[in-house]
Amino acid sequence: MQATLRAEPAPNLTSLLDQVIRNESLTPVFQPVVDIQSGEVIGHEALIRGPVNTPLHMPGPLFQTAMGAGRLSELELLCRRLALQRFAELNPAGKLFINVNASLLGLPGHPQGLTREWLEELDIPQERIVIELSEEHPFDHSGITRAAVQHYREMGFWIAIDDLGSGYSGLRLWSELEPAYVKIDRHFVQGVDRDSVKREFVKSIINIGNSTGCRIVAEGIETQGELHTLQLLGVRYGQGFLLGKPEALPVAAGACRHIAMQPLDRTPGRQHTETASVLLRQAPAVALDDPIAAAAELLRQHPDLSVLPVLEDGQPVGVIRRNQLWELYSTPYGRALYDHKPVTRLLCTDFLAVDQTMPLEEVSRRLTGRDSQDLQQDILITQDGGYLGMGHLRDLLRSITELKIRSARQANPLTQLPGNVPVKDELDRLLEGTCDIHVAYIDLNNFKAYNDRYGYARGDQVIRQLGDMIDRHAGGPESFVGHIGGDDFVVIFRHALWREICERIVEVFEHSVSEFYNPEHLEAGGIHALDRQGKRQFHGLLSVSVGVVHPDPYRCSSSQEVAELAAGARKAAKGSLGPVYLSARRAL
């Protein structure tokens, strides 16, 4: 959409646009922005719809007509005001993402400061608003637009870049604006599960986001394959029809929890890691139609609670926060005015609820990863969606500390990765659950010769670096990385990207191998050293080989059987069939 190339709209569309603006015949709709790792809804993007059964119902024709008529600024501000008013009425959990046309910022005649005025009138904190600037629109790099964006930031708004990769100079925009959010254009999301180039693009954006502290949002998620691949790649936030279509009513905070990743047990030495059930303690709750006075009495009786769950049909739909309730009661006539009002007047839908079977490490990750101003002290614990009780942050921290100490005792001392016992336990657990897994056995070629020539200290350095590479590329919520001794590593994959990841590890190590050798050995392509028979032989440079087995969980019942299957795959990987070799699926 080019602001400088304006086509005159048809007279009937201009007349219809005039009626729409004059009568404010626009309907705000809200599409959820979801933490695709936890399933929590962290906010909504405000979109707009014109009158139904008219050519201006969808936003494309609506805004194109406004541009042609020279009324783009007027229409955008109207849409923004209506969206903010509806957001204030509904008060859903999380943030509101509102679109701002970058080409309008700083232009003469475009009103300034209205957004802040509306927020003050509607009592919406600025920190709940995310200003989205689309890369699709021309961006003024001379300084006018940058100054306007900086003004938004100084007022307390979050900044987002929308449609990264759709055109213009997205990376330059990223570096200049330092946004809190970057949305990847849907082109790179659609079919990402089938396109390795798109996956590499997404990986690079994630890496930049991690290094700059920027939150990455994938737009246009429409299939389970796309969602699963993005989860495995480490994308934190997502948006798309699979997660929720634009609707007049925002979705509840927990509406997408069913899409959350189910992590493998990564706790060394534990066949079944401790779960949220160890935190469980009985705690009262109120029903959705209970009066505020009932909530106040329960909080008075339980001074240790910072929140009180609100239930509908036995399931948590929100919480009453102690500090907000007492603040309400501290106002003149507060108790008299609100005692008999329903608790919905104070309902907060920004809360954390976890199933009692969730591993503690995942509970901790979801708690600390929440996009919230306050760290929640109380955690709601459920069973199949029904309320059981609560756990406290203090107890979670204590249990996590105990797990870490236990993990350290059974970790490999060189790399701190899980050792033999936890790898065996994890394999046995997954086979018992008949999970479809690929098990990769990774080791180094020519390592003994290197160790003899350069010494154990240099050899340990190589092993540590290889362990870091494997954990960095293969580690994730659906994989388990272990170090079973020497230069031998194991990765258990529960997803379809195992081959791509293994090949990447081989490639990355090959590119870094030069730093392990002296120049003369690099030039020679290897070193002379004694082999296992005591004969002096030439040995090539270090390289990685990977033997992969795909055990049949219905016939292969133990980790020992998997290890026996792996022997042939490891031998083949070291021969001409390598460096990544998958044995035929079979059982002993």
Buried (B, 14 or more C-beta within 10 A) or exposed (E): BEBEEEEEBEEEBBEBBEEBBEEEBBBBBBBBBBBBBBBBBBBBBBBBBBBEEBBBBEBEBBBBBBBBBEBBBBBBBBBBBBBBBBBBEEBBBBBBBBBBBBBBBBBEEBEEEEBBEBBEEBEBEBEBBBBBBBBBBBBBEEEEBBEBBBBBBEBEBBBBBBBBBBEBEBEEBBEBBEBBBBBBBBBBBBBBBEBEEBBBBBBEBBEBBEEEEBBBBBBBBBBEBBBBBBBBBBBBBBBBEBBBEBEEEBBBBBBBBEBBBEBBBBBBBBBEBBBBBBBBEEBBBBEBEBBBBBBBEBBEEEEEBBBBBBBEEEBBBBBBBBEEBEEBBEEEEBEEEBEEEBBBEBBBBBBBBBBBEBBBBBBBBBBEBBBBEEEBBBBBBBEEBEBBBBBBBEBBEEBBEEBEEBBEEBBBEBBBBBBBBBBBBBBBBBBEEEBEBBBBBBBBBBBBBBBBBBEEEEBEBBBBBBBEBBBEBBBBBBBBBBBBEBBBBBBBBBBBBBBEBBEBBBEBBBEBBEEBBEEEBBEBEBBEBBEEEEEEEEBEBBBBBBBBBBBBBEEBBBBEBBBEBBEBBBBBBBEEBBBBBBBEEEEE
